[in-house]
Amino acid sequence: KDAPTNTPGNLSKINSSNNERLQTLKDNRDEYALVYFWQLNCPYCDDQKNILKWFQGRTDWTVKPVNIRENPALAAKIGVVTTPTLILIKRGQTDHFPVGAGVISADEVEDKVYRAIRLMNSEIAPDEYGIYDFQRGGGFDVKSRKDWVKTPEKRR
């Protein structure tokens, strides 16, 4: 279930992760927004803008573009040094989570926002950042693996 080796198994895993991701994004779209830092004459920013349009259409999310030349104080406050940069913010909080610097694919935007939401909502611990709910208890779940990882005492 964790690492299928055949095509039907892989397709099932991909479908499960895509469904879980999309549902989480839709459920949280009113509580979060993406801040998209960009600047003029940045071809990478144009590419990221097109990817974000697709993301908005698929999820109905708010994406707030911020030109770093017009808002240098905000960019400095968050620590933006390159464009494009994506930052996830939660309504009513000052915390933010970096989603990406440089152009990231549509799949990466969805995946990183999904994982950041779960972390910011305290649904997962940092060591669970890389797994989906359907993978809990499996080989990729670090919490389930603690029982069979050998400690120095058990190796003797």
Secondary structure per residue as TSV (DSSP state, phi and psi in degrees):
chain	resnum	aa	ss	phi	psi
A	1	K	-	360.0	-30.5
A	2	D	-	-80.9	-37.6
A	3	A	S	-141.0	73.1
A	4	P	-	-60.3	145.5
A	5	T	-	-105.6	-5.5
A	6	N	S	-114.7	163.0
A	7	T	H	-60.9	-47.9
A	8	P	H	-59.9	-39.5
A	9	G	H	-65.2	-43.3
A	10	N	H	-62.7	-43.0
A	11	L	H	-63.7	-38.6
A	12	S	H	-64.3	-42.7
A	13	K	H	-63.2	-45.5
A	14	I	H	-61.6	-43.6
A	15	N	H	-62.7	-42.8
A	16	S	H	-62.1	-46.5
A	17	S	H	-67.7	-40.3
A	18	N	H	-63.3	-42.6
A	19	N	H	-64.3	-44.3
A	20	E	H	-62.8	-44.1
A	21	R	H	-62.2	-50.6
A	22	L	H	-63.4	-39.9
A	23	Q	H	-64.5	-42.7
A	24	T	H	-63.3	-42.3
A	25	L	H	-62.6	-45.6
A	26	K	H	-66.3	-39.0
A	27	D	H	-66.2	-25.0
A	28	N	H	-111.0	6.8
A	29	R	T	-63.7	-25.7
A	30	D	T	-86.2	-12.5
A	31	E	T	-99.5	-14.5
A	32	Y	E	-131.9	163.0
A	33	A	E	-148.7	155.7
A	34	L	E	-99.8	133.1
A	35	V	E	-103.5	125.8
A	36	Y	E	-111.8	105.2
A	37	F	E	-87.3	129.0
A	38	W	E	-145.8	175.8
A	39	Q	-	-152.7	159.4
A	40	L	T	-64.2	154.8
A	41	N	T	59.9	30.9
A	42	C	-	-113.9	100.9
A	43	P	H	-62.6	-30.5
A	44	Y	H	-67.3	-35.0
A	45	C	H	-64.5	-38.9
A	46	D	H	-63.3	-41.7
A	47	D	H	-63.5	-44.6
A	48	Q	H	-65.2	-36.3
A	49	K	H	-59.8	-42.8
A	50	N	H	-65.2	-39.2
A	51	I	H	-64.6	-41.1
A	52	L	H	-68.6	-30.9
A	53	K	H	-62.3	-43.9
A	54	W	H	-61.2	-46.0
A	55	F	H	-58.2	-44.9
A	56	Q	H	-62.1	-43.2
A	57	G	H	-64.3	-34.7
A	58	R	H	-79.1	-32.0
A	59	T	H	-117.8	-10.3
A	60	D	-	61.5	30.5
A	61	W	-	-82.2	155.8
A	62	T	-	-88.0	127.6
A	63	V	E	-122.2	117.9
A	64	K	E	-101.1	108.6
A	65	P	E	-77.4	136.9
A	66	V	E	-130.3	116.6
A	67	N	E	-77.6	119.6
A	68	I	T	-69.2	-20.2
A	69	R	T	-76.6	-30.7
A	70	E	T	-88.0	-21.3
A	71	N	-	-132.5	59.1
A	72	P	H	-65.3	-29.4
A	73	A	H	-66.3	-42.0
A	74	L	H	-65.9	-43.1
A	75	A	H	-61.3	-42.0
A	76	A	H	-67.2	-40.6
A	77	K	H	-59.7	-39.4
A	78	I	H	-86.9	-17.9
A	79	G	T	91.2	25.8
A	80	V	-	-74.8	123.3
A	81	V	-	-121.1	-10.2
A	82	T	S	-139.0	154.8
A	83	T	S	-124.2	146.5
A	84	P	S	-76.4	152.1
A	85	T	E	-133.6	137.9
A	86	L	E	-115.5	131.4
A	87	I	E	-127.1	133.9
A	88	L	E	-94.7	130.8
A	89	I	E	-124.4	151.6
A	90	K	E	-111.1	137.4
A	91	R	T	-54.8	129.8
A	92	G	T	78.7	7.2
A	93	Q	-	-126.2	156.3
A	94	T	-	-95.6	-12.6
A	95	D	-	-65.6	149.6
A	96	H	E	-142.1	163.1
A	97	F	E	-133.4	126.2
A	98	P	E	-71.2	127.0
A	99	V	E	-97.7	-39.0
A	100	G	E	-173.8	151.6
A	101	A	E	-127.4	129.4
A	102	G	S	89.7	170.9
A	103	V	-	-68.3	129.6
A	104	I	-	-122.7	148.3
A	105	S	-	-68.9	165.9
A	106	A	H	-59.6	-42.0
A	107	D	H	-62.6	-41.6
A	108	E	H	-65.9	-39.8
A	109	V	H	-58.9	-51.7
A	110	E	H	-58.7	-47.9
A	111	D	H	-65.6	-46.0
A	112	K	H	-70.2	-36.4
A	113	V	H	-67.4	-43.2
A	114	Y	H	-55.7	-50.5
A	115	R	H	-66.3	-39.3
A	116	A	H	-65.7	-39.6
A	117	I	H	-59.2	-48.3
A	118	R	H	-61.7	-38.4
A	119	L	H	-69.5	-45.5
A	120	M	H	-68.9	-27.1
A	121	N	T	-84.4	1.7
A	122	S	T	60.4	29.0
A	123	E	S	-80.8	-23.2
A	124	I	S	-136.9	159.3
A	125	A	-	-92.6	162.2
A	126	P	G	-54.0	-33.4
A	127	D	G	-74.9	-5.3
A	128	E	G	-104.5	7.6
A	129	Y	T	-55.5	-33.8
A	130	G	T	-90.5	3.2
A	131	I	-	-118.4	157.9
A	132	Y	-	-96.0	163.1
A	133	D	G	-58.6	-38.9
A	134	F	G	-68.4	-10.3
A	135	Q	G	-96.3	-2.8
A	136	R	T	-59.9	137.7
A	137	G	T	85.0	-6.3
A	138	G	S	-94.6	-169.1
A	139	G	T	-65.5	-22.5
A	140	F	T	-93.5	-4.6
A	141	D	-	-85.4	107.6
A	142	V	H	-62.5	-29.3
A	143	K	H	-70.8	-33.8
A	144	S	H	-78.3	-20.6
A	145	R	H	-84.8	-14.2
A	146	K	T	-60.4	-29.3
A	147	D	T	-69.0	-30.0
A	148	W	T	-110.4	4.4
A	149	V	S	-78.7	129.5
A	150	K	-	-76.3	127.6
A	151	T	-	-90.2	165.2
A	152	P	H	-54.2	-34.1
A	153	E	H	-67.1	-37.1
A	154	K	H	-78.0	-18.7
A	155	R	H	-75.8	-20.4
A	156	R	-	-78.5	360.0
